[in-house]
Amino acid sequence: MAQPLFTKQDLAQNNGMMTTTLPVEQEPDVHPWDAIPAYAATVEQYRSFRRDGFLIVRGLVLPEHVDELRSHTEDLLDEKFDVSPWVHSKGGEEPESRLQMLHRIHMGHLSIPLWERYMLYPRVLDVVQALTGPDVLAMQTMLFMKGPGSNGQGFHQDSYYIPTFPDSLLGAWIAIDRADTENGCLWMSPGANAEPIYPPKSGYGYGDIQLDGIEYVQGVGGHSNDDNDPGNTLKQIADGYGPREVPAVMEPGDVAFFGGHIFHRSLKNRSETRMRRSFVNHYCNARSFTSWGGGNEALILARGNTHMPFAKPKFGTPCAALNPETSVSDSGFVPEMMMATPGGVMAPQEPNLEPHDD
Ligand SMILES: O=C(O)CCC(=O)C(=O)O
């Protein structure tokens, strides 16, 4: 219910006199994200994510929100925001246009409230929570504006860049435009989620170096690459999935979720007029340790709770960091798990704690 900002009595106290001024009404401050309908991931979606290493959820981001993201990309092109600290470029390459300069922007949520909102978009978090939760840490934001003729990004595994222990990394790739084989959609290698992370021969990168016989790789596609990507030696390993590799053809509002181990890439935008824009977030289980991005204490608790440090959202987007939820946690009690319900959806549930023999 709307509360009056001042009563007549307050005004009288403030002014030292009685007044006939009417109370000033203030609307309750409800964040629009609190009104977004929740999404329940199904058991079949969970199964397919675990089996293939990725999952596409159709129409997850509502049309009005895709429109907001799209119009934000236009504002960026019109220089309405300064994103220069966040522009990611390949050393030595000078962009030819503003669009090319904005090809890939990282971590804009640290200065733009809209980015923080879409990092903490409730329906995306509903799926992340079902796949790698219930406790979720929001780590990274990226915006790709892949214009006609722009290169894609060669084969890589995301946990190579963003290590989490235990490894629970998950990317959520939100399509702003239709993405298909002409304009440079993602390509996924189903089943490659069973692969270890291949470490770098030198330079930045992580990998499963404790495995006897692990191959060390070089030239992994962390930047925009031509489709042949000859210097990337991970490609020789990923090519083993050759005929199984599938294009992630997506409509605006569809979201691709993929784990940190899956081989994936995108190819050149071969269209003459079509953009391929996407907003991409990375998350992990909030109980994983990470030294990435300033460590756990710099990353936002999106859902649930954790015994690890975490950050609050800078612009106040509703999320668990502002009010941590009871979860598998602190007291050693109420160990909720994401489990299949009889209705066929994944939901946090308390297991039966009766003593049992097995
Ligand atoms: O969108 C792209 O072209 C590449 C994105 C990607 O590989 C990633 O987010 O890990």
Ligand as a Chemical Component Dictionary entry (heavy atoms), coordinates in Angstrom:
data_LIG
# 
_chem_comp.id                   LIG 
_chem_comp.type                 NON-POLYMER 
_chem_comp.pdbx_formal_charge   0 
_chem_comp.three_letter_code    LIG 
# 
loop_
_chem_comp_atom.comp_id 
_chem_comp_atom.atom_id 
_chem_comp_atom.alt_atom_id 
_chem_comp_atom.type_symbol 
_chem_comp_atom.charge 
_chem_comp_atom.model_Cartn_x 
_chem_comp_atom.model_Cartn_y 
_chem_comp_atom.model_Cartn_z 
_chem_comp_atom.pdbx_ordinal 
LIG O1 O1 O 0 29.664 -14.890 -29.364 1  
LIG C1 C1 C 0 30.723 -15.282 -29.824 2  
LIG O2 O2 O 0 31.038 -15.089 -30.982 3  
LIG C2 C2 C 0 31.680 -16.047 -28.946 4  
LIG C3 C3 C 0 31.180 -16.166 -27.546 5  
LIG C4 C4 C 0 31.874 -17.201 -26.756 6  
LIG O3 O3 O 0 32.534 -18.058 -27.262 7  
LIG C5 C5 C 0 31.750 -17.213 -25.305 8  
LIG O4 O4 O 0 30.994 -16.390 -24.762 9  
LIG O5 O5 O 0 32.403 -18.044 -24.656 10 
# 
loop_
_chem_comp_bond.comp_id 
_chem_comp_bond.atom_id_1 
_chem_comp_bond.atom_id_2 
_chem_comp_bond.value_order 
_chem_comp_bond.pdbx_ordinal 
LIG O1 C1 DOUB 1 
LIG C1 O2 SING 2 
LIG C1 C2 SING 3 
LIG C2 C3 SING 4 
LIG C3 C4 SING 5 
LIG C4 O3 DOUB 6 
LIG C4 C5 SING 7 
LIG C5 O4 DOUB 8 
LIG C5 O5 SING 9 
# 
